[in-house]
Amino acid sequence: MPTDTHADAPSLSALVRSRTTTDHRSAERSGFPSALVRGEVALEGYVDLLAQHRYAYEVLEEVRDRHLSDPDVGPFLDARLLRSQALADDLVDLAGPTWSVAHPPSAATVAYVEAIAATAVDPVAHLAHHYTRYLGDLSGGQFIGRVAASTYGLGDGRAGRFATFAGIDDPAAYRDEYRARLDALDWPVDRQEALVAAVHEAYRHNEAVFDDLARHVD
Ligand code: HEM
């Protein structure tokens, strides 16, 4: 048994969750998502959110290829999670094929994209960004998707793909499996700490993207 793991430690998933609870609360309570879940953001603002997400997922899913054969990280990189195409299709539905002209990447998104691109040589940081986005999409993202569907009349073939994971019927069970996979990693404490630090960083970028999108909130 490795001696450099956290003594009487919580599981890795519990460690990450407990050490980033404050980050989550801060991101969740920031102005843009709060207004969004109250149905108070105009469609233009929601489209901008999807566009900013698309820039991030595009690079996240390009970098993914580099880590597919990593014995620890590769098993997390489930193709059913991929969001880039769903986002592009939603954006074309809602804003037409030139959506990126009206919604270029914000400065916060550019910084986020750079941080994700840098994970091409860092599988632990890649897993952190993967966890922060996809577990979020499978948690609060499901709720946001339902609110967006009702606020903007999505679904029935018009947008609404971003929150829909074909092949994942039970997001809660999927999240549990993901956490179990984290808990099965026999990582030394420095790698666990690197994961926590990179999840903090990923939350910080997400919050900065939201802060920029707050210009859509009155
Ligand atoms: C209105 C905004 C949000 C709401 C309502 C929300 C809600 C939730 C809820 C209810 C859970 C718990 C699910 C569970 O117990 O399994 C959760 C988990 C999570 N959320 Fe959010 N969330 C929001 C924003 C965000 C943002 C901005 C991010 C970061 C990109 C994020 C990332 C995560 C992650 C990574 C988890 C999984 C934590 C874990 O259990 O390991 N969420 N969210």
Boltz pocket constraint, residues with backbone or C-beta under 6 A from the ligand:
constraints:
  - pocket:
      binder: B
      contacts: [[A, 13], [A, 17], [A, 24], [A, 27], [A, 28], [A, 29], [A, 33], [A, 34], [A, 37], [A, 131], [A, 132], [A, 133], [A, 135], [A, 136], [A, 137], [A, 139], [A, 140], [A, 141], [A, 143], [A, 144], [A, 175], [A, 202], [A, 203], [A, 206]]
      max_distance: 6.0
